[in-house]
Amino acid sequence: MKKITASSTAPAPAGTYSSGIVHGGFLFLAGQGPFDADGTMLCGSFAEQVRRTFANLEAVANAAGTSMSNAVRIGVYLNDMADWPEFNEVSKECLSEPYPARTAIQADLSGFLVEIDAIVALDGGN
């Protein structure tokens, strides 16, 4: 059975989707971007946008009883692939080893620089 999870400290979905779905021992996190809980976009540097995006993912993961330290896969959507090296450096602050599997795609993001989705183990992956 699927269970919806959300956090009051991360933005609410802007469409017909859930922030997170728990199913089969995993949390499937919808893409998050650099937005405050009220939906206001953070207009900071690329690094600041990445940190805010990870903070939103962490908030929804925490609401489901897990954390991004248990992420097994992330999808990264960058407005400009030239930001890839900086993403790699900043993501080390937000993720722990063993790092999750990852895919990165250039995307036409509307006014922001990064979006990230994730699959997170509920039991710590043990």
C-alpha positions in Angstrom: 0.0 0.0 0.0 1.3 3.5 -0.9 1.5 6.1 1.8 1.9 9.9 1.1 4.5 11.9 3.0 5.1 15.6 3.1 6.8 18.2 5.3 5.6 21.7 6.4 9.1 23.0 6.0 9.3 22.0 2.3 7.2 23.5 -0.5 3.9 21.8 -1.2 3.4 20.1 -4.6 2.6 22.6 -7.4 0.5 20.0 -9.3 -1.1 16.6 -9.2 1.7 14.8 -7.5 2.9 14.0 -4.0 6.1 15.3 -2.3 6.9 11.7 -1.4 5.4 8.2 -1.6 6.4 5.4 0.8 6.1 1.9 -0.8 8.0 -1.3 -0.6 10.6 -0.2 1.9 11.5 2.9 0.0 10.6 6.6 -0.1 10.2 8.0 -3.6 10.8 11.8 -3.5 9.4 14.1 -6.1 11.7 16.7 -7.6 12.5 19.5 -5.3 14.0 22.9 -6.2 15.4 25.9 -4.4 12.1 27.1 -2.9 11.0 28.0 0.7 8.1 26.3 2.3 5.7 29.0 1.1 6.9 28.4 -2.5 9.2 31.5 -2.7 12.2 30.8 -5.0 15.6 31.3 -3.5 17.4 33.8 -5.8 20.9 32.9 -4.5 24.0 31.5 -6.0 24.0 28.0 -7.7 25.6 26.5 -4.5 22.9 28.1 -2.3 20.2 26.8 -4.6 21.7 23.3 -4.4 21.8 23.4 -0.6 18.2 24.6 -0.4 17.1 21.8 -2.8 18.8 19.2 -0.7 17.3 20.7 2.5 13.8 20.3 1.0 14.5 16.7 0.1 15.9 16.1 3.7 12.7 17.6 5.2 10.4 15.3 3.3 12.7 12.3 4.0 12.6 13.2 7.7 8.8 13.3 7.7 8.9 9.7 6.4 11.3 8.6 9.2 14.4 8.5 7.1 17.1 10.8 5.8 19.0 11.6 2.6 22.0 9.6 4.1 19.9 6.6 3.1 19.5 7.8 -0.5 20.1 5.0 -3.0 19.5 7.0 -6.2 19.2 10.7 -7.1 18.2 12.4 -10.3 19.8 15.8 -10.9 18.3 18.3 -13.4 20.6 21.2 -14.2 19.7 24.3 -16.1 23.3 24.4 -17.4 25.6 21.4 -17.5 28.6 23.8 -16.9 27.4 23.8 -13.2 28.2 20.1 -13.0 31.6 20.4 -11.3 30.2 22.8 -8.7 27.3 20.5 -8.1 29.7 17.6 -7.4 31.5 19.7 -4.8 28.4 21.1 -3.0 26.7 17.7 -3.0 29.5 16.3 -0.8 28.1 18.6 1.9 24.7 17.1 1.6 25.3 13.4 0.9 27.4 10.7 2.6 29.4 7.7 1.3 28.5 5.4 -0.2 27.1 8.0 -2.5 23.8 7.1 -4.2 23.6 6.2 -7.8 23.0 9.3 -9.8 21.8 10.5 -13.2 22.3 14.1 -14.4 20.3 15.7 -17.2 20.3 19.2 -18.6 16.7 20.6 -18.3 15.0 23.8 -19.2 14.2 24.9 -15.7 11.9 27.9 -15.4 14.0 30.6 -13.6 16.0 28.4 -11.2 19.2 26.4 -11.7 18.7 22.9 -10.1 16.1 20.3 -9.3 16.7 17.0 -7.6 14.6 13.9 -7.0 15.5 10.8 -5.0 14.8 7.2 -3.9 15.6 6.7 -0.2 15.7 3.5 1.8 13.5 3.5 4.8 15.6 1.1 6.9 19.0 2.6 6.2 19.7 0.1 3.5 20.6 -2.7 5.8 
